[in-house]
Amino acid sequence: WILSRLAKTSDDINTALTEYRFNDAATSIYQFIWHEFCDWYIELSKPVIYNNTDDNALRIATLKCLLYILESSLRLLHPFMPFVTEEVWQTIPHKGESIMLSPFPHYKERDIEAEVRMSYIMEAITGIRTIRGELNIAPSLELFALIRPYNKETEEILAENSLYISKLARTRELSIGTEVTKGKGVATSVKDHLEVYVPLEGLLNVDAEIKRLRKDLQKVEQSISSLDRKLLNEDFIRKAPKNVVEKEKMKYNEFMQKKERIIESINKLEELRGKDNE
């Protein structure tokens, strides 16, 4: 998967540079390093590298792949960050005297099947994480999660990679199957190829959480009201420095977004409470 994504990224960057779309090229390498290599591949590699396992060949292969991706990424990033990439490149195993003299990567061979398989795994993990985030469940708390894939092929892929799902989503128990059913007191996340259920019994006091969120909502609304009065004050807009006015506008937008998130969480919890009472 990560090699295929590297190939796609390098091809996109080469195309963008050829067409003088430097911003698109920079965005491509940023997205790859931050959101695919760091967010996913490095995290997926940790169980293989650090867990006690008899499969030393897999561990070595994973370390070699990490190094290969890092070195290739540095070369792709070099036109945009020449000094930092040179410094880092010199500290890792490499060929040649300088990254400036190394060939610019341009890989084209992709594994679409691997990318599709990985997309199912990512859906399962993000589904559990979404429930955790929306309901304010502590990241340190290990959950019991159920995953209902929409077909047997997806079920097999998820079952084969259940260790990675469990590690990245922090579950103490994981049940995967097309026959999984949704019970009462369960939070749900619906994805393109699967549904995720997390039983909340023992994890969350729904009534207490709604009460807490309503208090938070009240505080946020007070802050919005205060900023609203300030931003509608013509004297403030006219006399205050421009950067101060912009800062207040940014704060207002942030509070509005926070208000929307809190209301969404309250609605989800009230819906959940309503289903439990049926």
Backbone hydrogen bonds, N-H to C=O, Kabsch-Sander energy under -0.5 kcal/mol:
donor,donor_aa,acceptor,acceptor_aa,energy
5,R,1,W,-2.4
6,L,2,I,-2.2
7,A,3,L,-2.2
8,K,4,S,-2.3
9,T,5,R,-2.5
10,S,6,L,-2.9
11,D,7,A,-2.2
12,D,8,K,-2.3
13,I,9,T,-2.6
14,N,10,S,-2.4
15,T,11,D,-2.2
16,A,12,D,-2.5
17,L,13,I,-2.7
18,T,14,N,-2.2
19,E,15,T,-1.6
20,Y,17,L,-1.5
21,R,16,A,-3.3
22,F,20,Y,-1.2
25,A,21,R,-1.9
26,A,22,F,-2.4
27,T,23,N,-2.3
28,S,24,D,-2.1
29,I,25,A,-1.9
30,Y,26,A,-2.0
31,Q,27,T,-2.7
32,F,28,S,-2.1
33,I,29,I,-2.5
34,W,30,Y,-2.6
35,H,31,Q,-1.7
36,E,31,Q,-0.6
36,E,32,F,-1.4
37,F,32,F,-3.0
38,C,33,I,-2.5
39,D,34,W,-1.6
40,W,36,E,-0.9
41,Y,36,E,-2.6
42,I,37,F,-2.7
43,E,38,C,-0.6
44,L,40,W,-2.8
45,S,41,Y,-1.7
46,K,42,I,-1.1
49,I,45,S,-2.3
50,Y,46,K,-3.0
51,N,46,K,-0.5
51,N,47,P,-1.2
53,T,51,N,-0.6
56,N,54,D,-1.9
59,R,55,D,-1.5
60,I,56,N,-2.6
61,A,57,A,-2.4
62,T,58,L,-2.3
63,L,59,R,-2.2
64,K,60,I,-2.5
65,C,61,A,-2.2
66,L,62,T,-2.5
67,L,63,L,-2.2
68,Y,64,K,-2.5
69,I,65,C,-2.7
70,L,66,L,-2.4
71,E,67,L,-2.8
72,S,68,Y,-2.4
73,S,69,I,-2.6
74,L,70,L,-2.2
75,R,71,E,-1.6
76,L,72,S,-2.1
77,L,73,S,-2.1
78,H,74,L,-1.3
80,F,77,L,-1.7
81,M,77,L,-1.8
85,T,81,M,-2.1
86,E,82,P,-1.6
87,E,83,F,-2.1
88,V,84,V,-2.5
89,W,85,T,-2.7
90,Q,86,E,-1.9
91,T,87,E,-0.5
91,T,88,V,-1.3
92,I,88,V,-0.5
92,I,89,W,-1.0
101,L,98,S,-1.1
102,S,99,I,-0.9
110,R,108,K,-0.5
112,I,110,R,-0.6
115,E,111,D,-1.7
116,V,112,I,-2.3
117,R,113,E,-2.6
118,M,114,A,-2.4
119,S,115,E,-1.6
120,Y,116,V,-1.3
120,Y,117,R,-0.5
121,I,117,R,-1.4
122,M,118,M,-2.6
123,E,119,S,-1.9
124,A,120,Y,-2.0
125,I,121,I,-2.2
126,T,122,M,-2.9
127,G,123,E,-2.1
128,I,124,A,-1.8
129,R,125,I,-2.4
130,T,126,T,-2.5
131,I,127,G,-1.7
132,R,128,I,-2.2
133,G,129,R,-2.7
134,E,130,T,-2.9
135,L,131,I,-2.0
136,N,133,G,-0.9
137,I,132,R,-2.6
141,L,138,A,-1.5
142,E,140,S,-0.5
143,L,170,R,-1.9
145,A,143,L,-0.6
145,A,173,E,-2.2
146,L,197,Y,-3.1
147,I,175,S,-3.2
148,R,195,E,-3.0
150,Y,193,H,-2.1
155,E,151,N,-1.8
156,E,152,K,-2.5
157,I,153,E,-1.9
158,L,154,T,-2.5
159,A,155,E,-2.6
160,E,156,E,-2.3
161,N,157,I,-1.1
162,S,159,A,-1.3
165,I,161,N,-1.9
166,S,162,S,-2.8
167,K,163,L,-2.3
168,L,164,Y,-2.5
169,A,165,I,-2.3
170,R,166,S,-0.9
171,T,166,S,-1.8
172,R,143,L,-2.5
173,E,143,L,-1.4
175,S,145,A,-2.4
177,G,147,I,-2.3
180,V,177,G,-1.3
183,G,181,T,-0.6
187,A,198,V,-2.5
189,S,196,V,-2.2
191,K,189,S,-0.5
191,K,194,L,-2.8
195,E,148,R,-1.5
196,V,189,S,-2.7
197,Y,146,L,-3.2
198,V,187,A,-2.3
200,L,185,G,-2.9
203,L,200,L,-2.2
204,L,200,L,-2.0
206,V,204,L,-0.9
209,E,205,N,-2.6
210,I,206,V,-2.4
211,K,207,D,-2.1
212,R,208,A,-2.2
213,L,209,E,-2.5
214,R,210,I,-2.2
215,K,211,K,-1.6
216,D,212,R,-2.2
217,L,213,L,-2.7
218,Q,214,R,-2.0
219,K,215,K,-1.9
220,V,216,D,-2.4
221,E,217,L,-2.6
222,Q,218,Q,-1.8
223,S,219,K,-2.0
224,I,220,V,-2.5
225,S,221,E,-2.4
226,S,222,Q,-2.2
227,L,223,S,-2.4
228,D,224,I,-2.6
229,R,225,S,-2.1
230,K,226,S,-1.8
231,L,227,L,-2.8
232,L,228,D,-1.4
233,N,230,K,-1.0
234,E,232,L,-0.8
237,I,233,N,-2.1
238,R,234,E,-2.3
239,K,235,D,-2.7
240,A,236,F,-2.4
244,V,241,P,-0.6
245,V,241,P,-2.1
246,E,242,K,-2.5
247,K,243,N,-1.9
248,E,244,V,-2.1
249,K,245,V,-2.1
250,M,246,E,-2.3
251,K,247,K,-2.2
252,Y,248,E,-2.2
253,N,249,K,-2.3
254,E,250,M,-2.4
255,F,251,K,-2.4
256,M,252,Y,-2.1
257,Q,253,N,-2.2
258,K,254,E,-2.3
259,K,255,F,-2.5
260,E,256,M,-2.0
261,R,257,Q,-2.1
262,I,258,K,-2.4
263,I,259,K,-2.6
264,E,260,E,-2.2
265,S,261,R,-2.2
266,I,262,I,-2.6
267,N,263,I,-2.6
268,K,264,E,-2.1
269,L,265,S,-2.3
270,E,266,I,-2.7
271,E,267,N,-2.2
272,L,268,K,-2.2
273,R,269,L,-2.6
274,G,270,E,-2.3
275,K,271,E,-2.0
276,D,272,L,-1.8
277,N,273,R,-1.3
278,E,275,K,-0.9
